[in-house]
Amino acid sequence: MANRLKIVFLGGVEEIGKNMTLLEYGESAIILDAGLGFPNSENMPGVDFLIPDISYVKEIKKRIKGIFITHGHEDHIGALPFVLKDINVPVYGSSIALAFLDAKINRAGGNKKYKLVQIDNGSIIQAGDFSVEFIRTTHSIAGAFSLAITSPSGVIFFTGDFKIDHTPVDGKVADLSRIAAIGSKGVLLLMQDSTNVERLGYSMSESRVGKSLESVFNDNKNKRIIVATFASNIHRIKQIVDCALKQGRRIVLSGRSVLNTVAIAQKLGEIKLDPEMLIDINNTKKIPDDRICIIATGTQGEPSSALTRMSLDGFKNVSIGENDTVILSASPIPGNERSIHNVMNNLSKKGASLVYESLSEVHASGHACVEELKLMIALVKPTYFIPVHGEFRHLKKHAELAESMGIPRPNMFLPELGSCIEVSRGGIRRLPSIDAGAVMLVGDIESDEGSIIERKKMAEDGIVISAITLSKTGKPKVEIDLTSKGLNILSAIEDEIQSTLQSRFSGGEYRNMVTEELSQLTRKIISKIFYSKQKRCPVIIPIIMFE
């Protein structure tokens, strides 16, 4: 293995989410984050999550020295329960990030003893030929860090997700002085968060959200208040709790992820809450509207979330009405707009008052806007620049911004999924790309491409189940039961299928055929009839039984 710095982009480029980057030098390799992404529901029906394809990582797993987590969001840690099954190396991260990860591993049934190593601001970890320093930054989750990675080729500065919040809720500001010191000594490469590169100016401080929430609570003193927010945003939840307690409201936590987050935050001292002020969701009807605040999941219109079920009268303990004010303290993730708008419309139909980002400052992004991105580039002063964490249009726009800050275009690289490069003081050299697609998860189970194609086919053309009972002995006997989903079987079509199958099997030649041959024959007969009559090709599932 040549002693050159190699970077492999396994996720988080050309997309929002599924972040995972691999650094190699000589006989050493380290992983930066390993997150999940969300599928395109139109192209991937039935798929819950996407995680990076780690086939290449498995090939070099003996060289991997550790996994370094920038923060505890799902798009940065969500794939780790799967990755650690094959690559059991130490994982380094903040106390909050590791607490979220440990809970995920336990829910996934992990029974191995993984080495989770807690770090803090200024922690330096030696990992083979790499030395990794954690530098505190601010984001929409506590315990977020940038990484300064020293290699024999030079220093790589990896921002992770960040913003520059001068008044964070916990008072822990980004360590800009340390970042400036690292920049003054010379940085080979900066890899920077691109999410908000299209937003001018500065991101809003999380503290301003708290003031806006307090104002909304004061304007709705006599009403029941329901707040939906990202479950991982501990500081947002803390501010919601503080607003509620000021009005003497009891707190209801609705949704597993919110319950888990608050439990972790209380254990780590990030949220202090008298147990007497927490009530179970089953007891909400016993509390007057003006004495209750429900913190719920459902900011993205997820079908099973608490807020979605409330909007559809599918939540037995909460019926939405005119005395409800619903605060959406979040913004839609790209692609989820239609789902959340449906929820909002349904809540409005039931008489609820809605408060959301475009009406009030009840949400602040956790990602740096243009002026913060420029400040980070100015502090780090890198020789080379690679934008990450964004769709391709974000990466391209970010490169233009970096060029305006004095970084020459030849000193930049716009990565695609699977891109591999070598970086040295002599430049950036593109290497052959690797396969770096996505592994699709249905629940916690991996699903292959074939099953996704089958799901899409079922969604588009429907499914027909044919249960056929045949007699193995005596006179031939054929009983056929057809059921369907996603399409209308006209009686004429059903009659033709019945008569064709009866005719084909009534001679008893099926006795010399194995079950798979009978299944294939059934599929062929039914498919041919449907295509000739309706020009549709439903999924055919034959069930062959003998008596």
N, C-alpha and C positions, 0 to 999 in steps of 0.2 A: 504494500500500500504506500503510494507516494505521500510524502509529507507536505501536503497542500490542504488548505482550508476548503472544504466542500460544503455546500448548503443545498438541501433538498426540500422542496416545498410540497408537503403532503396534504395541506388543507389551509383554508383561510385566505386564499387568493383566488380571484375570479368568483368570489362568493362571500357572503356574510355568514360567518360561523364555521364550524368544523376545523378549528385552528390547530395546526400541527406542523412544526418545522424541525428538521433534523440537521445538526451540524456534525461534520466529521473532520478529523485531522489524524493522520497516521493510524494508529491502532485504537484511537479513542473516538467516541461518538456520544452526543447528548441530544435529548429531545426537549423541545420547548413547547409546552402545552399539548393537550390531546383532547379535543372537544368534539361535541356532536353538532349536527346541523339539522335543519328542518326540510322535509321533502317538498317538492312541488306536487300538490295534491292531484293535479290534473294528469301528470305523467307517472305518478307513483301511488295509485290508490291502495289504501290499506297499510301503507308504510308509515311508521311512527317517527323514526329518527334515521339520520345518516351518521356514520362515523367514518374516519379515514381508513383507506385500505392500507394495511401495514405489512403487506407481503415483502416489500423491500426491507423494512425494518427487521423483520424476522430473519432475513438472510444475514444480517450483520449483528445480530443481537449479542453475540459474545463480546463485541467491542463497545456496547452501550454502557456508560458509566452512571447515568442517572437521568431522571426526568425532572424538569424545572417548571413550576407552575407560576404564571404571573398573577393569577387571581382565581377566585372560586366560581366564576360563571360557568354554566353548562357548556357553552361553546368553547370552553378552554379545559374543562376537566371531565366532561360527560362521557368521553370514550375510554377513560382510564380503567374502569372495571374490566373492560374487554382487553385492552392493551396489556394490563398486568398479568393476565392469564398466560400470556406467551413471553412477556419480557418482565421478569420480576427483579427490578432494580430499585434503588432508593428513589423516593419521590420527595422533592423539596418544595415547600411552600409556606405561606402564612398560617397562623393557627386557624383562621376562619376557613381558608381554602381547604386545609387538610380535614377540618371537621366536616365540611360538606362532602369531601371525597370519601371519608371513612363511612359516612352515612350511606352514600351511594353503593359502596362496596358491600356493605352489610345487607342492603335491600336486594342486591343482585345475588345474594347467597354466597359471597366470597368467604372461603374458609381457610385461605392461606394467610400466613403472617407477613403482610407487606410492611416494608420499612418506610414509614412516613416521618420525615425529618422537618421539624418546625424551624423556621428562620425568622429573622427580624430585620429591620432596616440596618444596612451595613454588613449583614452576614456575608461571608465569603466561603464558597465551597470549592474544593479542589476535586476535579473529576477528570482523571487522566491528564491529557494535554490541555485541558480547559480549566480556567479559574472563573467562577461565576459569582458576581457580587449583586446582591439584591438592594435596590434603591427605591425607597418609598415614593409612590405617586398617589394621585387621587383619581377615583373612578366612581361608578355607581354601586360599588360594593366595597366594604371595608377590606383591608389587607391586600391592597393591590400594589404590585411592584414592577418596575422596569428592571432589566437585566443588563449589566455590563460584563461582557464575556471576553476574557483575555485568552488569546490563542497565540501560538508562535508566529502566526501571520499578522497579528495585530488585534485591536480591540473592536468587538462588534457590540453596538448598543441597540438593544431590542426593547422598544418602548412598552410592549404589551398594550392593552387598552388603557387610555389615560385621558385626563383633562387637567387643566391647571385651575384648581379651586382654592382660592385664598382664604375662604371661610368655610371649610368643611365642618360637618356636624360634630365629628369627634375631635376637632382641633388639630388633627395630624396632617399638616400641609405637605405637599410634595417637596422632596429634598433637592431643591433646585441648585443649591450651592454645591452639593456633591456632584450633580450632573455637570455643572459648569467646570468643576475641577477636573473631571474625567475628560471633558472636551478640550481643556487647555493643554492636556498632555498628548493629545492626538488620538483620534478615533478613525479606524479604517473604514468602518461601514455602519450606517444607521439604517435600521429597519423600523418603520414607523406606521402606527395605526392610521388608516385612511378613511374611516367610516364617515366622518363629518367634513371631509375636505370640500364639499359643495356648500357648506354653511359659512358665511362671512362672519367676521367679528369674533366674539368670545362666547363660550358656553356659559349658561347660567349657573350660579352657585346653588348647591343643594340647600343651603340655608334659606334662600329666597323661597324655595318650595314650601318650607316649613311655615313661613309668614303667610303665604297665600292660602295654605291649608287652614291655618288658624282663622283667617278672614272668612273662608267658606263655612267653617264650623260655626262662627259667630252669627253668620247670616241665616243659619238653619238650626237655631237653638231648639226649636219646638218639633223638629222632624227627626226621623230615624236616618242615620247616616251610614251608608255602605261605601267602602273605599276598596277599589281594586288596584293592586299594584304588583310589580314584579316581586315574587316571593324572596328572591335573593338580596333585595335592596334593604339591608338591615337599617341603614340610616333613615330611609323613607318610612319604614315601619315604625321606627322609634319616634319620628316626628308625628305620625298619625296617632300613636298611642299617647303622646304628650298632649296633643290637642284634645283628645277624647277625655283624658283624666282631668284636664282643666275645667271641663264642664260636668264632671262627675259621672261621666258615661262609663258603663261596664264594657269590656272588650270581648268580642266574639271572634275567634279565628276559624275561618272556613276554608278548608282545602288542606290536603296533606302537606304540600310543600310549605305553606305558610306556618303550619304547626311545627314542622321540622325546623324551619329557619328560626322561629322565636325560641324554641327549645335550645338550639345551638347558641343563639345570641345571649340568652340568659345565662347559660353555662359559662360563656366566655366573658360575661360582664358588660357586653355591648348594650343590652337592654335590661333595665331594672323595672320589674313589674310585680306588684303585690298580687299573689295568687287569688286573693279575694276579689280582685277587679276583673279576673278572667271568668267567663261563664261558658258553659257548654252550649253548642249550637242547638241542642234539643230543648234548652230552657229559654230560648229567645222570646217566646210568646208571653212569658211571665214578666218581662221587663218593659216598662213604658217606652214609647218610641224615643222620647227626648233623653233617655238615660241609657242608650245603647249605641255602640258603634261596631259594625261588622267589617272586618278586614278579610277580603276574599281573593281567591284566585280568579283568573279569567280575563286578563288584560288583552289577550290575543284572540278572544272568541273561541277558545278551545271547547270542543263539544261536551266534554265531561267536566268542565270547570264549574265552580260554584256559581259564578255570575251568569254564565250561559244557561244553566239549569234554572236559576231564578227567573231569567227573562222568558223562559218557556213554561213557567208554572210546574217545573219538574223538581222543585226543591221543597220537600215537605215541611220544613221548619220556617220558611220565609216566603211570604206572599207579597209581591211588589204592588204598591199602590200609590196614591197621590201624596201620602205623607212620607215618602221616601226621597232622599237626595242621594244620588249615586255619583261618586267621584271616580273618574278614570284617571288615576295618577300614573300614567304610562303613555307611551306612543306606540303605534302599531309597528311591528317588525315588517319590513317589505314583503308583500305577498299575503299578509294577514288582514289587509284593510277590509275586504268584503265581509269576512267573518265577524270582525268586531263591529262593523257598521250594522250588521243584522242584529247583533245583541243590543246595540244602542237604540235601534228603531223599536225593537220589541219592548225594551224597558220604557221608552217614551209612550208607547201605546197603552201601557198599564198605568200611566199617570205619573211616573217618577220624574223628578227634575234631574237633569244631567249636567255635570260640570266636567269639562275635559280641557286638554292642552290648549286648544285654539281659543277658548273662552277665558281661561285663567291660568296663572303660572303654577299649575299643580304637578308639573313634571319638568325635570331637567335632564338633559342627555348626559351620559357618562363619558362622552367622547369629545376630544378636542376639536374646536372649530379652527378656521384658517389662521387667526392671529396666534393661537396657542401652538399650532403646528409650526408656524414660522419661528416662534420663540424657542421651541425645542431644537429646531435645526440650527438656530443661531448659537445656542448653548453647547450643542454637541460638536458642531463644526466638522462633520464627517468628510472624508475624501470621497467615499462612494455612498450611494443612496439607493435603497430598495423599498418602495411602498408595499405594505402588506395589509391584511384585514380589510378587504373591500372587493366589490365587484370590479370588473376590468375598467369601467369608466371612472371609478374612483381612483384606481391606481394611476391611470393616465393623467387625470387632473392633478393628482398629487405630485407626479413627476414634473408637471408644468410649474407647480408652486415651488418645488425644490430648485428648479432652474432659475426662477425669479430671485431666489436667495443666493445665487452664485454658484450652484453646483453644476458643472458642465454636463450636458446631455450624455456624452459618451461614458460618464461616470455613474450612470444609472442603469438599472435593469428592471423591466416590468415582468414579474413572474407569472407563470400560468401553472395550473395544477400539474404536478409531476416535473416541473422545471428543476434542473440540476445545474449548479454553477460552481466554479472555482474563483476565489477572491484572493488577491495578493496586492502588494503595492504596485505591481505591474499592471493591474487591471482586473476586470471581470471577464471570465471566459465561460461561454456556454458549453455544457457537457450534454451528452445524449439524455433525453428525458426518460423517466420511468413511468410505468403505469401507476396512476395515483387517483383512481376513481373513488367511489364511495361504497361502503358496505351498508346495506339497507337492513334496518331492524324493525321487526314486528313484535312489539313488546320488548322483551329482552332476547329475542331469538333472531339470528341472522337469516336473511332471506336472499335467495339468489336471483339473478336477472330473469331466469325462466319463470319463477313464480310471480314476479312483478308483471311480466308480459301477460301471464294468465289472468292476473287480477284486473289489468287494464281491459283485457278482452271481455271479462265478465261484466265490467262496468259499462262497456259500450254495447255489447251484443247480448248480454244476459246469460243465463245458465239453465240447462235442462238436465234434470235427474231422471233417469229411467230405471226403475226397479223391476227386474224381470225374474220371475220364478219359473223354473223348468223342472221337469220330472226326469230323474236319472233312471228310473225303472218303469216298467209297464208302458202304457200308451203315452205318447208325447203330450205334454201339458204345458201351456204357455199362459202366464198371467202377467200383464204389463200395467205398471202404474207410473204415470208421468206427472212430474211437478216442475214448476219453473219459477224463476225470479228474474226480474229486470226485463221481461218481454211478455207479450200477450200471445198465447198459443190459441190460434183460431180453431174452432171445432173441426173445420175441414182438414186442417193440418194434423190435428190430433187423431182424427179418424184414419188418415192415410198412414201415419206412423204405426198406429195399432194394427191395421190390416197388413201392412208390409212386414212388420216383425212377426206377426202371427203366421203369415204365409211362409216366411223364411225358416222359422223354427218348427213348424208343425210336422215336418217330415221326420224329425228325430235325429237328423245328422249332427246336431249339436253335441250328441253324446260322445262323439269322437274328437271334439275340440276342447282345448284347454281354456280356462277362464279368460286369459288374456286375449285369445283369439276371438272369443265371444264378445268381449268388450270392444275390441277394435271393429268388429263387424257392426255392432250396434251403433257406435259412433259414426261410422261411414254412412249407414242407412239414414240416421236422423239428420246428420249434417247435410246430406244431399237433398233431402226433402225441404229443410228450412231454406237452403240457398235458392232452390228452384221456386219456392213460393214467396219468400220475403226478402231475398238477397241479404240475408243475415247469417252470421256464422257463430252461433252461441257455443259456449263451452259445454260439452256433453260429458256427463258423469254417469256411466253405466254401473249399476249394482246388480250382479248376477248371483242368484240364489238357487239352490237345488233342494228338492224335497224327496 
